[in-house]
Amino acid sequence: MTGLMRKDFLKLSIPPELSYLPLIQTVVLAMARRIGFMDDQLYEIEVAVEEAVSNVVVHAFSQQEGETFEVICERVPLGMRITIREKGIPFDPRQIPDYRPAGDLETTSAAGMGVFLMKRFMDEVSFHNLGMGGKETRLVKYLPTKDVQAYLSPREREETTAAAEANAPPPGARPRERIRYTVRRMEPAEAVEIARCAYKSHGYTFFDDHIYYPERIVELNATDEMISAVAVTEDNVFMGHSALVYPGPDSRIAEFTFVFVNQEYRGQGCMKDIAEYLFTCPKKNPMDGIYVYSVTNHEFTQRGMAQFGIRDCGLLLASSPETWVFKGIEAQDQRISVALSFRYLVDPPSLTLYPPARHRKAISRLYKNIGASRHRFAAPVTDGCPPPPGKGEIETEVFTTENCAEIRVIAHGDDVLDEVRKIVRELCLKNVSAIQLFLDLRDPHTFFSVSEYEKMGFFLAGILPMSRVGEALILQYLNNVRIDYDKLALYTEEARWIRDYVREMDPHDNLR
């Protein structure tokens, strides 16, 4: 066994033998204690690591001499990530049946118990196919923190609940006369005000629960993975907040999100100033563009994005549950769809892209709408352009709170179509409502593969420049979800054109 360690990072290279499991657990728990985990959290990490390592050793290796796998422990914002990386026998964790702990103990099968325990004890569990790089199991555990309710007094809880039920501003609401305010980076003590504002606006239904934990907001800002800006009055009273969130450590685009304005300060126009501050303030990582997901059960957010110069480039259907709460907005009787928009912060380079012939004009129009008019759209020179032999690289991420998923094709291989088909089937069996597929338009294989994905039931959603796959063409799949397109509230003419195009491509709508 060999090991590598630097501050808050540790990597072990280990033979695939279960006899090494106690040593692995000892090392992982030592790192967990260093990061700040205690008591029950240490036990939960120990059990999850035991199950993950056992799965790898039992299912991935043939006991050939010289084989090893890696266990990587590292501090991440909010907690710890444990990665188990190996190049063993192909193993598909999606084929493990769901473990059902209830029922007759004599007849209940233990199959799937390991994955069940990992998901129960860890905050995030994911499996990644790295193509020629093998496979990874990733476990994430967050440090315990207090959520927003812990910061509210009994009186504040009563007032907030009463205001939410009445869809009215809380007691002491201020008049809407113009007031002076300042926009700046968030200070750590203001994180609780951001969490309170999210709670007042959405209850506990917001898609990303980090926003309800002030300590997490502080830590994400400390690492610049999240850049929060606030508007405050001359008396330093919190008015509103927005943030930029990088989707990955090397990303050059960020999502403009967590847009909240305290109800008593709505109508002051502070959100436009917060946005312009975020777009221009100094950043640790270069940022070439921003993107926004705006719900379509009202036009308010979309109207603001249009004022900020953020232009429409997609429509992602049924991506969030209908149970989302928007104070003062009537709920819809269908899952919530979102309009995708984008803005370049630098002049986009000229690229050669390979859109499928069927959608070439539509994709060209989307790029022109967001200000990228110099791209060249081409068809591959070689007929058919078969994918390279061997395994491709695919990332799959399931967003449990929203009951939707993303499949990202990082690199093509001759197995990718079959792998995507298997992933979609498994996600459907788990009743995931909406699936989005990201393909790189710079890759000639995208030109030929889209028609195959459309045979599976995928249809166009839009584009996202400089995404984790590159120049993303986004396709979407609905799992027994019907959308009433006439109920989508869309602000711009371009968004309504995208709706009509998506509707025409939707195989479910065309069956009516």
VEXDREN-2710 file (C-alpha; in Angstrom, 1 decimal):
% VEXDREN-2710
k/r/px/py/pz
1/MET/0.0/0.0/0.0
2/THR/1.3/3.5/-0.8
3/GLY/-0.1/6.8/0.3
4/LEU/0.1/10.5/-0.6
5/MET/-0.9/13.2/1.8
6/ARG/-0.9/17.0/1.8
7/LYS/-3.0/19.4/3.9
8/ASP/-6.6/18.2/3.9
9/PHE/-5.9/15.8/1.1
10/LEU/-5.0/12.1/1.3
11/LYS/-4.7/9.4/-1.4
12/LEU/-4.1/5.7/-0.7
13/SER/-3.2/3.0/-3.3
14/ILE/-4.4/-0.3/-2.0
15/PRO/-4.5/-4.0/-3.2
16/PRO/-8.0/-5.2/-3.6
17/GLU/-8.2/-7.3/-0.5
18/LEU/-10.8/-7.0/2.3
19/SER/-8.1/-7.5/4.9
20/TYR/-7.0/-3.9/4.2
21/LEU/-10.5/-2.5/5.1
22/PRO/-9.8/-1.8/8.8
23/LEU/-6.6/0.2/7.8
24/ILE/-8.6/2.2/5.2
25/GLN/-11.3/3.0/7.7
26/THR/-8.7/4.1/10.3
27/VAL/-7.1/6.5/7.8
28/VAL/-10.4/7.9/6.5
29/LEU/-11.7/8.5/10.1
30/ALA/-8.4/10.2/11.0
31/MET/-9.0/12.6/8.1
32/ALA/-12.7/13.0/9.0
33/ARG/-11.7/14.0/12.6
34/ARG/-9.2/16.5/11.2
35/ILE/-11.9/18.1/9.1
36/GLY/-14.2/18.4/12.1
37/PHE/-16.5/15.4/12.2
38/MET/-17.4/13.8/15.5
39/ASP/-19.4/11.0/17.2
40/ASP/-22.3/9.7/15.1
41/GLN/-21.0/11.3/11.9
42/LEU/-17.7/9.3/12.3
43/TYR/-19.7/6.1/12.6
44/GLU/-21.8/6.9/9.5
45/ILE/-18.7/7.6/7.5
46/GLU/-17.1/4.3/8.7
47/VAL/-20.1/2.3/7.6
48/ALA/-20.4/4.0/4.2
49/VAL/-16.7/3.5/3.5
50/GLU/-17.0/-0.2/4.5
51/GLU/-19.8/-0.7/2.0
52/ALA/-18.2/1.2/-0.8
53/VAL/-14.8/-0.5/-0.5
54/SER/-16.5/-3.9/-0.2
55/ASN/-18.5/-3.3/-3.3
56/VAL/-15.3/-2.4/-5.3
57/VAL/-13.2/-5.3/-3.9
58/VAL/-16.0/-8.0/-4.4
59/HIS/-17.4/-6.8/-7.8
60/ALA/-14.5/-5.1/-9.6
61/PHE/-11.5/-7.3/-9.2
62/SER/-10.4/-10.8/-10.2
63/GLN/-7.6/-11.1/-7.7
64/GLN/-4.9/-10.8/-10.3
65/GLU/-1.5/-9.9/-8.8
66/GLY/-0.4/-6.3/-9.1
67/GLU/-3.9/-4.8/-9.2
68/THR/-4.7/-1.8/-6.9
69/PHE/-7.4/0.8/-6.4
70/GLU/-7.3/4.3/-4.9
71/VAL/-9.1/5.9/-1.9
72/ILE/-9.0/9.7/-2.0
73/CYS/-10.1/11.8/1.0
74/GLU/-10.2/15.6/0.7
75/ARG/-11.8/18.6/2.4
76/VAL/-14.5/20.3/0.2
77/PRO/-16.5/23.3/1.1
78/LEU/-19.0/22.3/3.8
79/GLY/-17.4/18.9/4.5
80/MET/-15.5/15.9/3.1
81/ARG/-15.4/13.9/-0.1
82/ILE/-14.3/10.3/-0.3
83/THR/-13.5/9.0/-3.8
84/ILE/-12.9/5.3/-4.6
85/ARG/-11.2/5.1/-8.0
86/GLU/-10.5/1.8/-9.8
87/LYS/-9.9/0.2/-13.2
88/GLY/-11.5/-3.2/-12.3
89/ILE/-14.0/-5.3/-14.1
90/PRO/-16.9/-3.3/-15.4
91/PHE/-19.7/-3.1/-12.8
92/ASP/-23.0/-1.2/-13.1
93/PRO/-24.3/-0.2/-9.7
94/ARG/-27.6/0.7/-11.4
95/GLN/-28.3/-3.0/-11.7
96/ILE/-28.4/-3.4/-7.9
97/PRO/-32.0/-3.8/-6.9
98/ASP/-33.5/-1.3/-4.5
99/TYR/-33.2/-2.6/-0.9
100/ARG/-36.5/-2.6/1.0
101/PRO/-35.8/-2.6/4.7
102/ALA/-39.4/-3.1/5.7
103/GLY/-41.2/-6.5/5.4
104/ASP/-40.6/-10.1/6.5
105/LEU/-37.0/-10.4/7.6
106/GLU/-36.9/-14.1/6.6
107/THR/-37.9/-13.3/3.0
108/THR/-36.3/-9.9/2.5
109/SER/-33.3/-9.9/0.3
110/ALA/-30.1/-8.2/1.4
111/ALA/-29.3/-7.3/-2.2
112/GLY/-28.7/-3.5/-2.5
113/MET/-28.2/-3.0/1.3
114/GLY/-24.7/-1.6/0.8
115/VAL/-25.9/1.2/-1.6
116/PHE/-28.9/1.8/0.7
117/LEU/-26.6/2.3/3.7
118/MET/-24.3/4.6/1.7
119/LYS/-27.2/6.8/0.6
120/ARG/-28.6/6.8/4.1
121/PHE/-25.4/7.8/5.9
122/MET/-23.9/10.2/3.3
123/ASP/-25.3/13.4/1.9
124/GLU/-24.2/12.6/-1.7
125/VAL/-23.5/9.2/-3.3
126/SER/-22.7/9.1/-7.0
127/PHE/-21.1/6.6/-9.5
128/HIS/-19.1/7.9/-12.5
129/ASN/-17.9/6.1/-15.6
130/LEU/-14.5/7.6/-16.6
131/GLY/-14.1/5.7/-19.8
132/MET/-10.4/4.6/-20.2
133/GLY/-9.9/6.1/-16.7
134/GLY/-12.0/3.5/-15.1
135/LYS/-14.8/4.2/-12.6
136/GLU/-15.3/6.2/-9.4
137/THR/-17.6/6.0/-6.4
138/ARG/-17.9/9.4/-4.7
139/LEU/-19.2/9.9/-1.2
140/VAL/-19.8/13.4/0.3
141/LYS/-20.6/14.2/3.9
142/TYR/-21.4/17.7/5.1
143/LEU/-20.4/19.0/8.5
144/PRO/-23.4/19.5/10.8
145/THR/-24.7/23.0/10.7
146/LYS/-27.8/24.8/12.0
147/ASP/-30.5/25.7/9.5
148/VAL/-32.4/29.0/9.4
149/GLN/-35.1/27.9/11.9
150/ALA/-32.4/27.8/14.6
151/TYR/-31.7/31.5/14.1
152/LEU/-35.4/32.6/14.4
153/SER/-36.9/33.6/17.7
154/PRO/-40.3/32.0/18.6
155/ARG/-42.0/35.3/17.7
156/GLU/-40.2/35.5/14.3
157/ARG/-41.3/32.0/13.5
158/GLU/-44.9/32.9/14.3
159/GLU/-44.8/36.1/12.2
160/THR/-43.0/34.4/9.3
161/THR/-45.5/31.5/9.2
162/ALA/-48.5/33.9/9.5
163/ALA/-47.2/36.1/6.7
164/ALA/-46.5/33.0/4.5
165/GLU/-50.0/31.7/5.0
166/ALA/-51.5/35.0/4.1
167/ASN/-49.1/35.6/1.2
168/ALA/-48.6/39.1/2.7
169/PRO/-45.5/41.1/3.8
170/PRO/-44.5/40.4/7.4
171/PRO/-45.4/42.8/10.2
172/GLY/-43.6/46.1/10.1
173/ALA/-43.4/46.2/6.3
174/ARG/-41.9/49.4/5.0
175/PRO/-43.6/51.7/2.5
176/ARG/-42.3/51.7/-1.1
177/GLU/-40.8/55.2/-1.1
178/ARG/-37.3/55.4/-2.7
179/ILE/-34.5/54.8/-0.2
180/ARG/-30.7/55.0/-0.5
181/TYR/-28.8/51.7/-0.4
182/THR/-25.4/50.2/-1.1
183/VAL/-24.4/47.1/-3.0
184/ARG/-21.3/45.1/-1.9
185/ARG/-20.0/41.6/-1.1
186/MET/-21.8/39.7/1.6
187/GLU/-20.4/39.9/5.1
188/PRO/-20.4/36.6/7.1
189/ALA/-22.9/37.9/9.7
190/GLU/-25.4/38.5/6.8
191/ALA/-25.7/34.9/5.8
192/VAL/-28.5/34.3/8.2
193/GLU/-30.4/37.2/6.6
194/ILE/-30.1/35.5/3.2
195/ALA/-31.4/32.2/4.7
196/ARG/-34.3/34.0/6.3
197/CYS/-35.1/35.8/3.0
198/ALA/-35.2/32.4/1.2
199/TYR/-37.3/30.9/3.8
200/LYS/-39.8/33.8/3.7
201/SER/-40.1/33.6/-0.1
202/HIS/-40.2/29.8/-0.6
203/GLY/-40.6/28.1/2.8
204/TYR/-38.5/24.9/2.7
205/THR/-39.2/24.2/-1.0
206/PHE/-36.2/25.9/-2.7
207/PHE/-34.3/23.6/-5.0
208/ASP/-30.8/23.9/-3.2
209/ASP/-31.0/23.5/0.5
210/HIS/-27.5/25.0/1.1
211/ILE/-29.4/28.4/1.2
212/TYR/-31.1/27.4/4.4
213/TYR/-27.8/26.9/6.3
214/PRO/-26.0/30.2/7.0
215/GLU/-22.7/28.4/7.8
216/ARG/-22.7/26.8/4.4
217/ILE/-23.3/30.1/2.7
218/VAL/-20.3/31.6/4.6
219/GLU/-18.0/28.7/3.7
220/LEU/-19.0/28.6/0.0
221/ASN/-18.2/32.4/-0.2
222/ALA/-14.9/31.9/1.6
223/THR/-13.7/29.6/-1.2
224/ASP/-15.3/31.7/-3.9
225/GLU/-17.3/28.8/-5.2
226/MET/-20.2/31.1/-4.5
227/ILE/-20.0/34.9/-4.8
228/SER/-22.7/36.6/-2.9
229/ALA/-23.7/40.2/-3.2
230/VAL/-26.2/42.1/-1.0
231/ALA/-28.0/45.4/-1.0
232/VAL/-28.2/47.2/2.4
233/THR/-29.8/50.4/3.5
234/GLU/-27.8/53.4/4.9
235/ASP/-28.5/51.9/8.3
236/ASN/-27.0/48.6/7.1
237/VAL/-30.3/46.8/7.0
238/PHE/-30.4/43.8/4.7
239/MET/-32.6/44.3/1.5
240/GLY/-31.7/41.6/-1.0
241/HIS/-29.2/39.1/-2.3
242/SER/-28.0/37.4/-5.5
243/ALA/-25.1/35.1/-6.1
244/LEU/-22.9/33.6/-8.8
245/VAL/-22.2/29.8/-8.4
246/TYR/-19.5/28.0/-10.4
247/PRO/-20.7/24.6/-11.5
248/GLY/-17.2/23.1/-11.2
249/PRO/-13.7/24.1/-10.1
250/ASP/-12.4/24.9/-13.6
251/SER/-15.6/26.5/-14.9
252/ARG/-15.4/29.8/-16.8
253/ILE/-19.2/30.3/-16.5
254/ALA/-21.3/30.6/-13.4
255/GLU/-25.0/30.4/-12.6
256/PHE/-26.7/33.6/-11.5
257/THR/-29.0/32.3/-8.7
258/PHE/-30.3/32.7/-5.2
259/VAL/-32.2/35.9/-6.1
260/PHE/-34.1/37.1/-3.0
261/VAL/-35.4/40.5/-2.0
262/ASN/-37.0/41.0/1.3
263/GLN/-40.7/41.6/0.7
264/GLU/-40.7/45.1/2.4
265/TYR/-38.0/46.3/0.0
266/ARG/-39.5/45.0/-3.3
267/GLY/-39.9/47.6/-6.0
268/GLN/-36.7/49.5/-5.0
269/GLY/-34.8/48.3/-8.1
270/CYS/-31.8/47.0/-6.0
271/MET/-31.7/43.6/-7.9
272/LYS/-30.4/45.3/-11.1
273/ASP/-27.6/46.9/-9.2
274/ILE/-26.8/43.7/-7.4
275/ALA/-26.6/41.9/-10.8
276/GLU/-24.3/44.5/-12.4
277/TYR/-22.1/44.4/-9.3
278/LEU/-21.7/40.6/-9.6
279/PHE/-21.0/40.7/-13.3
280/THR/-18.2/43.2/-12.9
281/CYS/-16.6/42.6/-9.5
282/PRO/-13.1/41.1/-9.2
283/LYS/-13.2/37.3/-9.0
284/LYS/-10.6/34.6/-8.1
285/ASN/-11.5/32.6/-11.2
286/PRO/-11.9/34.0/-14.7
287/MET/-15.6/34.3/-15.7
288/ASP/-16.5/34.4/-19.4
289/GLY/-20.3/34.1/-19.1
290/ILE/-23.3/33.6/-16.9
291/TYR/-26.4/31.6/-17.2
292/VAL/-29.8/31.6/-15.5
293/TYR/-32.7/29.2/-15.0
294/SER/-35.9/31.2/-14.6
295/VAL/-39.2/29.5/-13.6
296/THR/-42.0/29.8/-16.1
297/ASN/-45.0/29.9/-13.7
298/HIS/-44.5/33.6/-13.7
299/GLU/-42.6/36.2/-15.8
300/PHE/-40.9/38.3/-13.0
301/THR/-37.5/36.7/-13.0
302/GLN/-37.4/36.5/-16.8
303/ARG/-38.2/40.2/-17.1
304/GLY/-35.3/41.0/-14.8
305/MET/-32.9/38.8/-16.9
306/ALA/-33.9/40.6/-20.1
307/GLN/-33.1/43.9/-18.4
308/PHE/-29.7/42.5/-17.4
309/GLY/-28.9/41.5/-21.1
310/ILE/-29.2/37.8/-20.4
311/ARG/-30.8/36.2/-23.5
312/ASP/-33.0/33.1/-24.0
313/CYS/-31.3/29.9/-25.2
314/GLY/-33.4/27.0/-24.0
315/LEU/-36.5/25.7/-22.3
316/LEU/-36.1/22.8/-19.8
317/LEU/-39.5/21.1/-19.2
318/ALA/-40.7/19.7/-15.9
319/SER/-37.4/20.2/-14.1
320/SER/-38.9/21.0/-10.7
321/PRO/-41.8/19.7/-8.7
322/GLU/-45.1/21.5/-8.7
323/THR/-44.9/21.8/-4.9
324/TRP/-42.5/24.7/-5.1
325/VAL/-43.8/27.7/-3.2
326/PHE/-43.7/31.3/-4.6
327/LYS/-45.3/33.7/-2.2
328/GLY/-48.1/35.7/-3.9
329/ILE/-48.0/33.5/-7.0
330/GLU/-50.8/31.0/-7.7
331/ALA/-49.5/27.4/-7.8
332/GLN/-49.7/25.4/-11.1
333/ASP/-51.1/21.9/-11.4
334/GLN/-48.0/20.6/-13.3
335/ARG/-44.3/20.3/-12.8
336/ILE/-42.4/23.6/-13.1
337/SER/-40.4/24.2/-16.3
338/VAL/-37.5/26.7/-16.5
339/ALA/-36.3/29.1/-19.2
340/LEU/-32.6/28.9/-19.8
341/SER/-30.7/32.2/-20.7
342/PHE/-27.1/33.2/-21.1
343/ARG/-24.9/36.3/-21.3
344/TYR/-21.3/36.5/-22.5
345/LEU/-19.0/38.6/-20.3
346/VAL/-16.2/38.5/-22.9
347/ASP/-16.4/38.4/-26.7
348/PRO/-17.0/34.7/-27.7
349/PRO/-14.4/33.1/-29.9
350/SER/-15.2/31.8/-33.4
351/LEU/-15.8/28.0/-33.2
352/THR/-16.7/25.3/-35.7
353/LEU/-19.8/23.4/-34.4
354/TYR/-21.5/20.3/-35.7
355/PRO/-25.3/20.7/-35.1
356/PRO/-27.5/17.9/-36.4
357/ALA/-28.9/18.9/-39.8
358/ARG/-32.5/18.8/-38.5
359/HIS/-31.8/21.5/-35.9
360/ARG/-29.1/23.5/-37.6
361/LYS/-31.3/26.6/-38.3
362/ALA/-32.7/26.6/-34.7
363/ILE/-29.3/26.2/-33.1
364/SER/-27.9/29.0/-35.3
365/ARG/-30.7/31.3/-34.2
366/LEU/-30.1/30.5/-30.5
367/TYR/-26.4/31.4/-30.8
368/LYS/-27.2/34.6/-32.6
369/ASN/-29.7/35.5/-29.9
370/ILE/-27.1/35.3/-27.2
371/GLY/-24.5/37.3/-29.3
372/ALA/-22.4/34.6/-30.8
373/SER/-22.7/35.2/-34.5
374/ARG/-19.2/34.2/-35.7
375/HIS/-19.5/30.4/-35.2
376/ARG/-19.2/28.2/-38.2
377/PHE/-21.8/25.4/-38.5
378/ALA/-20.6/22.4/-40.5
379/ALA/-21.3/18.8/-41.3
380/PRO/-18.5/16.3/-40.7
381/VAL/-16.4/15.4/-43.7
382/THR/-16.5/11.7/-43.2
383/ASP/-19.8/9.9/-43.8
384/GLY/-21.1/8.3/-40.6
385/CYS/-18.1/9.3/-38.4
386/PRO/-18.2/6.2/-36.1
387/PRO/-17.2/7.0/-32.5
388/PRO/-13.7/5.9/-31.4
389/PRO/-13.5/2.3/-30.2
390/GLY/-13.5/1.8/-26.4
391/LYS/-15.4/3.3/-23.6
392/GLY/-16.6/6.8/-23.6
393/GLU/-16.9/9.1/-20.5
394/ILE/-20.3/9.8/-19.0
395/GLU/-21.3/11.7/-15.9
396/THR/-24.7/11.2/-14.4
397/GLU/-26.1/13.4/-11.7
398/VAL/-29.5/13.0/-10.0
399/PHE/-31.0/16.0/-8.2
400/THR/-33.2/14.4/-5.6
401/THR/-35.0/17.5/-4.4
402/GLU/-36.1/18.3/-7.9
403/ASN/-36.5/14.7/-9.1
404/CYS/-34.6/15.4/-12.3
405/ALA/-31.3/14.2/-13.7
406/GLU/-28.5/15.3/-16.0
407/ILE/-26.5/13.0/-18.2
408/ARG/-23.3/14.6/-19.6
409/VAL/-21.3/12.9/-22.4
410/ILE/-17.8/14.1/-21.7
411/ALA/-16.1/11.9/-24.4
412/HIS/-17.7/9.6/-27.0
413/GLY/-16.9/5.9/-27.3
414/ASP/-18.6/3.1/-29.1
415/ASP/-20.5/2.2/-25.9
416/VAL/-22.0/5.6/-25.2
417/LEU/-25.4/5.1/-26.9
418/ASP/-26.0/1.8/-25.1
419/GLU/-24.8/3.3/-21.8
420/VAL/-27.2/6.3/-22.1
421/ARG/-30.0/3.9/-23.0
422/LYS/-29.3/1.9/-19.8
423/ILE/-29.0/5.0/-17.7
424/VAL/-32.4/6.4/-19.0
425/ARG/-34.1/3.1/-18.3
426/GLU/-32.8/2.9/-14.7
427/LEU/-33.7/6.6/-14.1
428/CYS/-37.2/5.9/-15.4
429/LEU/-37.6/2.8/-13.1
430/LYS/-36.7/5.1/-10.2
431/ASN/-39.5/7.5/-11.3
432/VAL/-37.1/10.4/-12.2
433/SER/-39.5/12.8/-13.9
434/ALA/-37.2/14.7/-16.3
435/ILE/-33.8/13.9/-17.8
436/GLN/-31.5/16.3/-19.6
437/LEU/-28.7/15.1/-21.9
438/PHE/-25.7/17.3/-22.6
439/LEU/-23.7/16.8/-25.8
440/ASP/-20.7/18.8/-27.1
441/LEU/-21.5/20.6/-30.4
442/ARG/-17.7/20.8/-31.1
443/ASP/-17.6/17.0/-31.4
444/PRO/-18.5/15.7/-34.9
445/HIS/-20.1/12.6/-33.3
446/THR/-22.9/14.8/-31.9
447/PHE/-24.0/15.5/-35.5
448/PHE/-24.7/11.8/-36.0
449/SER/-25.8/10.7/-32.6
450/VAL/-28.7/13.1/-32.0
451/SER/-31.0/11.2/-34.3
452/GLU/-30.3/8.0/-32.2
453/TYR/-31.1/9.8/-29.0
454/GLU/-34.3/11.1/-30.5
455/LYS/-35.3/7.5/-31.2
456/MET/-35.0/6.9/-27.5
457/GLY/-37.5/9.8/-26.8
458/PHE/-35.2/12.7/-26.3
459/PHE/-36.0/16.1/-27.9
460/LEU/-34.4/19.5/-28.1
461/ALA/-34.2/21.7/-25.0
462/GLY/-31.6/24.3/-26.0
463/ILE/-27.9/25.2/-25.8
464/LEU/-25.4/26.2/-23.1
465/PRO/-22.0/27.6/-24.1
466/MET/-18.8/26.8/-22.2
467/SER/-20.6/24.1/-20.1
468/ARG/-18.9/21.1/-18.4
469/VAL/-19.1/19.2/-21.7
470/GLY/-18.1/22.2/-23.9
471/GLU/-20.6/23.9/-26.2
472/ALA/-23.6/22.0/-25.0
473/LEU/-26.5/20.9/-27.0
474/ILE/-29.2/20.0/-24.5
475/LEU/-31.8/17.3/-25.2
476/GLN/-34.5/16.4/-22.8
477/TYR/-36.6/13.3/-21.9
478/LEU/-39.9/13.3/-20.0
479/ASN/-40.8/10.2/-18.0
480/ASN/-44.6/10.0/-18.2
481/VAL/-44.9/13.7/-17.6
482/ARG/-47.4/15.8/-19.6
483/ILE/-46.8/19.5/-20.2
484/ASP/-49.5/22.0/-21.0
485/TYR/-47.4/24.4/-23.0
486/ASP/-50.1/27.1/-22.9
487/LYS/-49.6/27.4/-19.2
488/LEU/-45.9/28.4/-19.5
489/ALA/-45.5/32.1/-18.7
490/LEU/-42.8/33.4/-21.1
491/TYR/-41.7/37.0/-21.2
492/THR/-39.8/37.5/-24.5
493/GLU/-40.8/36.8/-28.0
494/GLU/-37.7/34.7/-28.4
495/ALA/-38.7/32.5/-25.4
496/ARG/-42.1/32.0/-27.0
497/TRP/-40.4/30.9/-30.2
498/ILE/-38.3/28.4/-28.3
499/ARG/-41.5/27.1/-26.6
500/ASP/-43.1/26.6/-30.0
501/TYR/-40.0/24.8/-31.5
502/VAL/-39.6/22.6/-28.4
503/ARG/-43.3/21.8/-28.5
504/GLU/-43.1/20.8/-32.2
505/MET/-40.2/18.4/-31.3
506/ASP/-41.9/16.9/-28.3
507/PRO/-43.0/13.4/-29.3
508/HIS/-45.4/13.3/-26.4
509/ASP/-47.2/16.5/-27.4
510/ASN/-47.4/15.3/-31.0
511/LEU/-49.3/12.2/-30.0
512/ARG/-52.2/14.2/-28.7
END
